[in-house]
Structure formats: C-alpha cells, structure tokens
C-alpha cells in the first residue's frame, strides 16, 4: 500500500477512497501524534475545522469532529470557508491544530483532509507518516468530562476578511478597479467580494452560488472561459479565477487574455522588490514554471529558486531560506508576509493593488514576462522508475537540451500516482516544442514500455 498522504493531505473519491471511518481514524491519530510531538499546547487542546461546500464535506466534517472530540479535543466548527482562512484562524485564535475538508480544484466527487499545526503551517512528512502509523491503534478513550466539546463559530471568518483587508497596508486601495470574480461555486463565495469591496473595488461575482454539487463544475481556475467572456462583456479591468477552496488564483486581463500563476508571480516579485520586501531578491517556483519566468526575473536581478512540483515543497524552501514569495504556475501563490499557505483571494488583492500603485493595466504588467511555448505529453503504461536511467532516454534528453540550448528546456517527470511519464518541452516556437516533445515521447514509449504477457 502506498503512502496515504499526498502532496496536499489525504485525498480521494469521497465515500469510496475517503470514507467517514477513515476521516474519524485520521483525526484521532492526528490528535495523538500532535499531542506527543508537543504541538498541542493545553491540557484541553482546541482544533478549528472548516470545509468547502461540496456535499460530501457534510458527513466528513461530522466524522472529523467526532474523532477529535472523542480524543478529548475541543472543536470549533467554522463552517464553509477557504482553506487559507482555516490556516489563518488556526494561528490567530491560537488553536492547537486546524483541519480543512476539501479537494481544492478537484471535481465534486473527490474530497480531502488537510491538517495544520499550531500557527497555521502544514504538517511536515515526518508528522504525516507518524499519523499514518497510528491509524487503527488501540487507545485510552476519555469519558465523562474528559471528552471534547463542540461549538459552531462561523463568525470567525470575519477576522479572516479583516486580515486580508489589513494586508493592503497603507498602500493604494482598489478604488476605480472593476473586477469580475469567479468563485468556482466554492468556499470563497462570500469572502472574495467582501474583501475587495471593502477596499473600494467594484466587484461582479460569477459562479458564487454553491449547492454542494456544482463546485468547480465548468467554473473557477480550471475553467476560465466563462470568466474571460464576462470580463469583456462587463468592460471590467480584470477577472480573478479562484478554485474550490480558494487557495489558487489565476487572472484575466481586460481583453480576456489569461494571466497564469507564473505571470502573477513575476508581477508581484517586481512589486515587492521595488518596496524592498522581496527577501534575498529571490522567487521560489517549481520546475514546471515556464522558462520565461526565469528569463524575465533575471532582467531585474531576481533569482528563481526551483523546487519539486507541489506547494509543500515551495513552502519548505521558502521557510528554509526565509523567502517572501513563491508559488506555482497553477496559481498557488504564497505571500509569506501575510499567509502560511497559498491564498487566492489574497493574491488577487495584491495583484490589483499593484495595478493601482503602478497605474498600469494588467496586460501591461503581465507583459514583463514572455511565456515560451510549452508542450506537455503524457506517456502512459511505461516503467516510470527507469526514466532517469534508461540509456536511450538519457541520451535523447541530452540531445534535446543541446538542440534547445538556453532558448528552451526539457523536463521528464514520472507521475506520483500513475504509470506514466510527463514529457514537457519549452522552445522558442510551438512547432519546435511539439516536434521535440513528440520525438522524446516516442523514445520514452519504446524504451520504457511495459511488456504484457
């Protein structure tokens, strides 16, 4: 059996992979492990628990709360709110741990459980592994007054909105900016408009009526087509696309052109550098970020520190180096001065503030970075474990890199969950990128193909 925790908590099809029984056992194990690790600070620890609007979150929330309370932890139920809100409230309320029930941008049938340690940081691998080992173990159950109590405090989300508004500081407000926000029928259907409106923006929301079933359905950061059309139709200055739990943000300029996470990071990095707040003049990004990001940042003397794919690796590198900005091409952006995890509403706020301070449109700001054509080919049913060792594949990658030189790059990445290899190629032209990717995919397929008897 593989590792239960992935790069972002435990995730799977709700009531099939992720059952109520598993959710309860996970919360009990987490309570015990965090207690033994010294993470739980009081004789009667406190946990905050939130969820996104998907229907399965209702029974999974009940299971998580039952597990925590049965282990003697007092639980504050927050209701529906963004993942970064749970992270923030874990810290601001001095809770001992936080739990978010969400599958982020995944389709509605999926769900997931994410844990936050005291202060609002995600758990490291060692703590997650310890939780897995404790699953199903016998334990001394408290009784009587020893069990945890449960309260419902949805009003705490107001403190999160205050935090977002206060993050704007003494800089320019958002007066005069018309933004269309696609809430993905998800967790930020109230907080995004409330935040931007308080700072003076004119806010139009779409996909902001979650019914438990429609989360991420043709909406949000994975489906920005309707946002692009609405921005143009409204004559708005920009659009912000969030995902189901609002930890991601993509954007759309006034002409309806998409602005991805790499471009958003470039804009924010330059803005922070001008303010003297870009620690180490360094931006942290994953290996999947476009080469154009590195090229653009080099013109400003900004180093791009690359990590493995996954926001947890971005966060680890940021913490280790004391860096202030990092993220992923997908729009998961971390502003360490204000958050312990990616926050889509926060990212959108600071993107708009950069527009206001500079007096430039989003299209003008995004033009700082030229995206190289990028082609991604998934080669399925191959032995992914030999990706870095098969002679023919290694030689082909070296030849492709020599061909592209400094004007492009090649990345072969084995999938973490499937028997496939992702072939990614960036090149000066789309035709060249496609040709190189097809050639490499053929070699991967013939060299690593799994033989069937």
C-alpha positions in Angstrom: 0.0 0.0 0.0 1.3 3.4 -0.9 1.6 6.5 1.3 -1.8 7.7 2.4 -0.8 11.4 2.5 -0.1 13.1 -0.8 1.4 16.5 -1.6 -1.7 18.2 -0.1 -3.2 16.0 2.6 -5.3 12.9 2.1 -7.5 12.9 -1.0 -9.7 10.6 -2.9 -13.2 9.9 -4.0 -15.5 10.6 -1.1 -17.2 7.6 0.5 -15.1 5.3 -1.7 -11.4 6.1 -1.0 -12.1 8.7 1.7 -14.7 7.3 4.0 -16.2 8.5 7.2 -14.4 5.8 9.1 -11.0 6.9 7.6 -11.8 10.5 8.4 -12.6 9.7 12.0 -9.5 7.5 12.4 -7.3 10.1 10.8 -8.5 12.8 13.2 -7.9 10.6 16.2 -4.4 9.6 15.1 -3.6 13.3 14.4 -4.8 14.3 17.9 -2.5 11.7 19.4 0.6 12.4 17.2 0.4 16.1 17.6 0.0 15.8 21.3 3.1 13.6 21.6 5.1 15.9 19.3 4.4 18.8 21.7 2.1 20.5 19.1 -0.9 20.6 21.4 -0.3 23.3 23.9 -3.0 22.9 26.5 -4.4 20.2 28.8 -7.6 20.6 26.8 -6.4 21.3 23.2 -8.5 23.3 20.7 -9.0 22.5 17.0 -10.7 24.6 14.3 -12.4 22.7 11.5 -13.6 24.1 8.1 -14.8 22.7 4.8 -15.6 23.7 1.3 -19.2 23.5 0.1 -19.1 20.0 -1.6 -21.9 17.7 -0.3 -19.5 15.0 1.0 -18.0 17.6 3.3 -21.0 17.4 5.5 -20.5 13.8 6.6 -16.7 14.1 6.5 -16.9 17.1 8.8 -19.0 15.2 11.2 -16.6 12.3 11.2 -13.5 14.6 11.8 -15.2 16.4 14.6 -16.3 13.2 16.2 -12.8 11.8 16.1 -11.2 14.9 17.6 -13.8 15.3 20.3 -13.6 11.7 21.2 -9.9 12.1 21.7 -10.5 14.9 24.2 -10.1 17.9 21.9 -12.5 20.9 22.0 -13.6 21.6 18.4 -14.6 24.9 16.9 -16.6 24.3 13.8 -16.1 27.1 11.3 -18.5 26.0 8.5 -17.8 26.8 4.8 -14.7 29.0 4.2 -11.5 28.9 2.2 -8.5 26.7 3.1 -6.2 29.7 3.8 -8.9 31.0 6.2 -8.5 27.9 8.2 -4.8 28.2 8.2 -5.0 31.9 9.3 -7.6 31.2 12.0 -5.5 28.3 13.4 -2.8 30.9 14.1 -4.9 33.9 15.0 -7.1 32.0 17.5 -4.1 30.2 19.0 -5.7 26.9 18.2 -3.6 23.8 18.5 -4.4 22.4 15.1 -6.6 23.1 12.2 -8.4 20.8 9.8 -9.7 21.6 6.3 -12.0 19.3 4.4 -11.6 20.0 0.7 -10.3 18.6 -2.5 -9.4 22.0 -3.8 -9.7 22.2 -7.6 -10.7 18.5 -8.0 -14.1 17.5 -9.3 -17.1 17.4 -6.8 -17.0 13.6 -6.1 -13.5 13.9 -4.6 -12.7 15.3 -1.2 -9.7 15.6 1.1 -8.5 16.3 4.6 -5.6 18.7 5.3 -4.1 19.3 8.7 -2.5 22.5 10.0 -0.2 22.6 13.0 -0.2 25.3 15.7 0.4 28.6 13.9 -1.2 27.5 10.7 1.6 25.7 8.9 1.0 22.4 7.0 2.5 19.3 8.6 5.8 18.0 7.5 6.4 14.5 6.1 7.5 13.1 9.5 4.3 14.1 11.3 2.2 12.8 8.4 4.0 9.5 8.4 3.5 9.3 12.2 -0.2 9.8 11.8 -0.4 7.1 9.2 1.4 4.7 11.6 -1.1 5.4 14.4 -4.2 4.6 12.3 -6.2 1.8 13.9 -4.2 1.5 17.0 -6.0 1.0 20.3 -6.1 4.0 22.7 -7.4 5.0 26.1 -10.7 6.8 25.5 -11.6 9.7 27.8 -15.1 9.6 29.3 -17.4 11.9 31.2 -16.0 15.5 31.3 -12.9 14.2 29.6 -14.4 14.3 26.1 -14.1 17.3 23.9 -16.8 19.9 23.4 -18.0 21.2 20.0 -19.1 24.8 19.2 -20.1 26.5 16.0 -18.5 29.8 15.3 -18.9 30.8 11.6 -18.5 34.5 12.6 -14.7 33.9 13.0 -14.4 34.2 9.2 -14.9 37.9 9.6 -11.5 38.0 11.3 -10.0 36.4 8.2 -11.6 39.1 5.9 -10.2 41.8 8.3 -6.8 40.2 7.9 -7.0 40.3 4.1 -8.1 43.9 4.1 -5.3 44.9 6.6 -2.7 43.2 4.3 -3.2 46.1 1.9 -1.4 48.3 4.5 -1.1 52.0 3.7 -0.7 51.4 0.0 -3.3 52.2 -2.6 -6.8 50.9 -2.3 -8.7 49.4 -5.1 -11.0 52.4 -5.9 -11.8 52.6 -9.6 -11.0 49.0 -10.3 -13.8 46.8 -11.7 -13.1 43.1 -11.1 -15.1 40.1 -12.1 -14.5 37.2 -9.6 -15.2 33.6 -10.5 -15.7 31.9 -7.1 -16.0 28.3 -8.7 -19.2 27.8 -6.7 -16.7 27.2 -3.8 -15.5 28.3 -0.4 -14.9 32.0 -1.2 -18.4 32.8 -2.5 -18.7 35.4 0.3 -15.2 36.3 1.4 -13.8 37.4 -2.0 -16.4 40.1 -2.8 -16.5 41.2 0.9 -12.7 41.8 0.8 -12.4 43.5 -2.5 -15.5 45.6 -1.9 -14.2 46.9 1.4 -11.1 48.2 -0.4 -13.1 50.1 -2.9 -13.3 47.8 -5.9 -16.4 47.4 -8.0 -17.0 43.6 -7.7 -19.0 41.4 -10.0 -19.2 37.8 -9.0 -20.0 34.7 -11.1 -20.3 31.1 -10.0 -20.9 32.2 -6.4 -24.0 30.1 -5.6 -22.7 26.7 -4.3 -25.2 24.0 -3.9 -22.9 21.2 -2.8 -22.8 19.7 -6.3 -21.6 22.4 -8.6 -18.2 23.2 -7.1 -15.5 23.6 -9.9 -18.1 22.4 -12.4 -17.2 24.4 -15.6 -16.0 27.2 -13.3 -13.1 28.6 -11.5 -9.4 28.5 -12.2 -9.6 25.2 -14.1 -12.3 26.5 -16.5 -11.7 30.3 -17.1 -13.6 30.5 -20.4 -16.8 32.0 -18.8 -14.7 34.5 -16.8 -12.9 35.6 -20.0 -16.2 36.3 -21.7 -17.7 38.0 -18.7 -14.8 40.4 -18.2 -15.0 41.5 -21.8 -18.8 41.8 -21.7 -18.7 43.9 -18.5 -15.9 46.1 -19.7 -14.1 45.2 -16.4 -10.4 45.9 -15.7 -9.7 42.2 -14.9 -11.0 38.9 -13.8 -9.9 36.7 -10.9 -10.5 33.0 -11.1 -10.4 31.1 -7.8 -10.7 27.3 -7.2 -13.0 25.4 -5.0 -11.2 26.1 -1.7 -9.7 29.5 -2.9 -6.1 28.7 -2.4 -5.4 29.3 -6.1 -5.7 32.4 -8.2 -5.5 32.9 -12.0 -6.4 36.1 -13.7 -7.8 37.5 -16.9 -6.9 41.0 -18.4 -9.4 43.5 -19.8 -9.1 41.9 -23.2 -10.0 38.4 -21.9 -6.4 37.1 -22.1 -5.4 34.6 -19.4 -2.7 35.6 -16.9 -1.2 32.5 -15.3 0.5 31.9 -12.0 4.0 32.5 -13.4 3.0 35.9 -14.7 1.3 36.8 -11.4 4.4 35.8 -9.5 6.5 37.9 -11.9 4.3 41.0 -11.3 4.3 40.5 -7.5 8.0 39.8 -7.3 8.9 43.1 -9.1 6.4 45.0 -6.9 7.9 43.5 -3.7 11.4 44.2 -4.9 10.6 47.9 -5.5 9.3 48.1 -1.9 12.5 46.3 -0.6 10.4 43.4 0.6 11.5 40.6 -1.7 13.7 38.6 0.6 17.0 37.7 -0.9 15.8 39.1 -4.3 14.5 35.5 -4.7 11.3 34.0 -6.0 10.6 30.3 -5.3 8.9 28.3 -8.0 8.6 24.7 -9.1 10.3 23.0 -12.1 7.0 23.3 -14.0 7.2 27.1 -14.1 7.8 28.4 -17.6 11.4 29.2 -18.6 10.1 32.7 -19.5 9.7 33.4 -15.8 13.4 32.8 -15.1 14.4 34.9 -18.1 12.1 37.8 -17.1 13.3 37.8 -13.5 17.0 37.7 -14.4 16.5 41.2 -16.0 15.6 42.5 -12.6 18.3 40.7 -10.7 15.8 38.3 -9.2 16.8 34.7 -8.7 14.3 31.9 -9.3 14.8 29.1 -6.8 13.2 25.9 -8.2 11.6 23.1 -6.3 9.8 19.8 -7.0 6.2 20.1 -8.0 3.8 20.7 -5.1 3.1 23.7 -2.9 4.5 22.0 0.1 8.0 21.9 -1.5 7.7 25.6 -2.3 6.7 26.3 1.3 9.6 24.2 2.7 12.1 26.1 0.5 10.6 29.4 1.5 10.8 28.7 5.2 14.4 27.3 4.9 15.6 30.4 3.0 13.4 33.0 4.7 12.0 33.9 1.3 8.9 36.1 1.0 7.3 35.0 -2.3 6.8 31.6 -4.0 4.2 29.6 -5.9 3.2 27.5 -8.9 2.2 28.1 -12.4 -1.3 26.8 -11.5 -1.9 30.0 -9.4 -1.0 28.7 -5.9 0.9 31.8 -4.7 2.4 32.2 -1.2 2.9 35.7 0.2 4.8 34.8 3.3 4.4 38.2 4.9 0.7 37.6 5.1 0.0 33.9 4.9 1.3 30.4 5.7 -0.1 28.9 2.6 -1.4 29.8 -0.8 -4.3 32.2 -0.7 -6.2 33.0 -3.9 -8.2 36.0 -2.5 -5.0 37.5 -1.0 -3.1 37.0 -4.3 -5.9 38.7 -6.3 -5.9 41.6 -3.8 -2.2 42.3 -4.1 -2.3 41.9 -7.9 -5.0 44.6 -8.1 -3.1 46.8 -5.6 0.0 46.5 -7.9 -2.3 47.8 -10.8 -3.5 50.7 -8.6 0.0 51.7 -7.4 1.6 51.5 -10.8 -1.3 53.0 -12.7 -0.8 50.2 -15.3 -3.3 47.7 -16.7 -2.9 44.0 -16.0 -1.9 43.4 -19.6 0.9 45.9 -19.3 2.1 44.4 -16.1 1.9 40.8 -17.4 4.0 41.8 -20.5 7.1 41.8 -18.3 7.2 38.1 -18.9 7.0 36.4 -22.3 5.8 32.8 -22.0 7.7 30.3 -24.1 5.5 27.8 -26.0 5.1 24.8 -23.7 4.0 21.3 -24.8 3.2 18.6 -22.3 2.8 14.9 -23.5 1.7 12.2 -21.1 3.2 8.8 -22.0 1.1 6.1 -20.3 1.7 2.5 -19.4 5.5 2.7 -19.1 8.0 1.9 -16.4 8.4 5.3 -14.9 11.1 4.2 -12.4 13.6 4.0 -15.2 13.0 7.5 -16.5 16.4 8.8 -15.3 18.4 5.6 -16.0 17.3 4.1 -19.4 20.3 4.9 -21.7 18.2 5.7 -24.8 16.0 8.2 -22.8 19.0 9.8 -21.1 20.7 10.3 -24.5 17.6 11.7 -26.1 17.1 14.2 -23.3 20.7 15.3 -23.6 20.4 15.7 -27.3 17.2 17.7 -27.0 18.7 20.0 -24.4 21.7 20.6 -26.6 19.4 21.4 -29.5 17.4 23.9 -27.5 20.3 25.5 -25.6 19.4 28.5 -23.5 16.3 29.2 -25.5 14.3 26.2 -24.2 14.3 23.2 -21.9 13.2 19.6 -21.4 11.7 18.1 -18.3 10.7 14.4 -17.9 8.7 13.9 -14.7 7.4 10.5 -13.6 3.8 10.7 -12.2 3.5 10.2 -8.5 0.3 8.2 -8.8 0.1 6.6 -12.3 2.3 4.5 -14.6 3.1 7.4 -16.8 5.9 9.9 -17.6 5.1 13.5 -18.3 7.3 14.9 -21.2 7.4 18.7 -21.0 9.2 20.8 -23.6 9.6 24.6 -23.9 11.1 26.1 -27.1 11.1 29.4 -29.0 8.3 28.2 -31.3 5.3 26.0 -30.7 6.2 23.9 -33.7 9.7 23.1 -32.4 8.3 22.4 -28.9 5.8 20.0 -30.3 8.3 18.3 -32.5 10.8 17.8 -29.7 8.1 16.6 -27.3 6.8 14.0 -29.9 10.3 12.7 -30.5 11.0 12.3 -26.8 7.6 10.7 -26.1 8.3 8.1 -28.8 11.6 7.2 -27.2 10.1 7.0 -23.8 7.3 4.8 -25.0 9.6 2.4 -26.9 12.3 2.4 -24.2 10.2 2.2 -21.1 7.1 0.4 -22.4 5.8 -2.2 -20.0 5.6 -5.6 -21.7 2.5 -7.6 -21.3 2.4 -11.4 -21.5 
